Amino acid sequence: MHHKRLMMIASLLVLASLLLTACPAPAQPATVVVTAPPQVVTATPPPPTALPPAEPKTLVICQGQEPDSLYTYGTDMLAAAHLQEAIYDGGDGPAGMDSRTYDFQPVILEKLPNVDDGDAVLNAVTVGEGDKVLNDAGDPVELAAGETIRPAGCLSSDCAVTYEGGDVEMDQFVVTFKLLPGLMWSDGEPLTADDSVYGFELLADPDTPESKFTPDRTASYEATDDVTAVWTGIPGFVDATYFTNFFVPLPRHLWQEQLGYGAADLITAEESSRTPLGWGPFVITEWVPGDHITLEKNPNYFRASEGLPKVDSVIFRFTGEDPNPVIAAALAGECDIIDQTSGLDSQSKLLIELEAAGQLIPTFVTGTTWEHVDFGINVVDSYERPDFFEDVRFRQAFAQCLGRQEVVDAVLFGRSVVIHNFIPAEHPMYAEDVTQWPDDPAAGMALLDEIGWVDDDGDPATPRVAQGVEGIPDGTLLSFKWQSTTAELRRTYMPIYQQNLAECGIEVTLENLPAGEYFADGPDGPLFGRAYDVGSFAWLTGVTPSCELYITDQIPAEENNWGGQNNPGFADEEYDAACKAALGQLYGTDAYVEAMKEAQRLFSERLPVVPLFLRLKTAAYRPEVTGFIMDPTENSEMWNIENFDLSQ
């Protein structure tokens, strides 16, 4: 700890006065005596003592997982999002913005465009046969006779018409985004709107394993000057969240122009996956695999004039998903912050005790991140096993046999809640009338009997067997595998669910895999390669309800380069229609909200996955740390890492 020393030097004031007394004399005129002015003597102060330079501040963040990549289009890991917040301010989630408390805030954009301000407009345009448009079902198609479309001014299926040829008018969205002026990459090169266009080009490239939902619905995305990007949707695509269609800027000057990389190269290239350029508060200077990543202050950060970031360097240490060693490390001063990937959820009681002792400050926040167990409803052809999960009644029985409240009480100490939907009840767009499947083993077993899964030996310790189950040979055991990661939370709750399911006659064996293996892209990874029975993990959904996670065209497959997110392979026309109806309305309007609520109702009834509980965003920090704020809808707690500081 350093203190400035203040040296005070007193000036000496010497007053000299001559006091002369005049003696009056008769017959003499008065004599005036002039006295000399006082003399002031001032001591000359010595030059100020030079202060030693302040010691650099280094913040150590311990996180449970090591990122598999830092490439924007190469990872979905929360551990990577933490680093991305340090490299790209406003780069985790919708590009150029933060998403706090169920709302969006611009970061590197001057503002979020909106219809009222005129920087987002719906234009009526003329289309004809062969033009790419969005049909009434929400699918991009080449316009042809017989296609059902929404003419200009029509925002619902109620006014859709059948195209019979010739020219028709349809609505087309045009949205204008303005970057803040003077932005720079960390190498000092200007960051321009063309870098955002480059980010879009990479996203749309077939070699990039990301969802093509928005690129497929984009007519053009172009830079009209250095700070202006304009997105134009295909006719008929009235995008609900049009204001998020600003694409992450990526450094064209380095990756494409200097290095000559294509989209396929960038998935594994060192310059994109391990040391990417950014515009944020920090720059990566070292990555020691299996140990740590070091970042230093970015001198070209656009908020540097505000004194940000407040620390000189940050070290992300990889300490594993067992919370006990990392808590001990924090108490020993080896970690300043413990992140939410460290499995602290299972140590809530200990953290509360440490807080009372003034040793650590825990944060417990529920938001939009939800743990769920997914059914392998439609698996890849090469993964052979009985089709347990196609019958929705089985999925409903499974939900009722889980005993979800027990896990919330025993593992999360009652600090979370069981959820029944893909958004929490606190969300302003929550549908109050969703179907709930309470803990009710008797009801679950009745459904199993109805399907044909019978307890043939009267022994609850043995699995049920098939007798007349459609598509499954009689005598097949009701036994399959539940997979997840090695995170302490999952290794704690999975055996509880396993025991509760066993009491209903459902036998599951447990397998915990390293996160990198479990979440690997298809076809290699079991989850997104659709080669699993059931598996649990968490979706980091953020502000907008993510009904699109389970629409049919998001099923990961070879045809879309395994880029979809509907890993259960759930395909339901009614659900698709409701979700796409929401996505075809302006965000927040009555029509959007009602369609999204209908999607929630269908989801809760048909259960492509069983929501388990809201993930506690549990982190902890030492009392010396300031500026650390957990937000319910920011996925990463590092969203304001530029404001983290260490008190002296």
ABEGO torsion letter per residue (X at the ends): XBBBBBBBBBBBBBBBBBBBBBBBBBGBBBBBBBBBBBBBBBBBBBBBBBBBBBBBBBBBBBBABBBABABAAABABAAAAAAAAAABBGABEBBGBBBBGGBBBBAABABBBBAAAGABBBBBBBBBBGBBBBBAAGBBBBBBBGBBBBBBGBABAAABBBBAEEBBBBBBBBBBBBBBBGBBBAAGBBBBAAAAAAAAAAAABAABBBBAAAAAABABBBBABAABBBBBBBBGBBBABAAAABBBBBBAAAAAAAAGBBAAAAAABAAAAABBBBABABBBABBBBGABBBBBBBAABAAAAAGOBABABBBBBBAEABAAAAAAAAAAGABABBBAAAGAAAAAAAAAAAAAAGABBBBBBBBABBBBBBBBABBBAABBBBBAAABAAAAAAAAAAAGAAAAAAAAAGGABBBBABABBAABAABBAABBBBBBBAAAAAAAAAAAGBBBAAGBAABBBBBBGBBGBBBGBBBBBBBBBBABAAAAAAAAAAAAAAAAAGBBBBBBBBBAAAAABBOAABAAAAGBBABBBBBBBAEABBBAAAABAAABBBAAAGGABABAAGBBBAAAAAAAAAAAABBBGBAAAAAAAAAAAAAAAAAGABBBABBBBBBBBBBAABBGBBBBAABABAAAAAAABBBBX
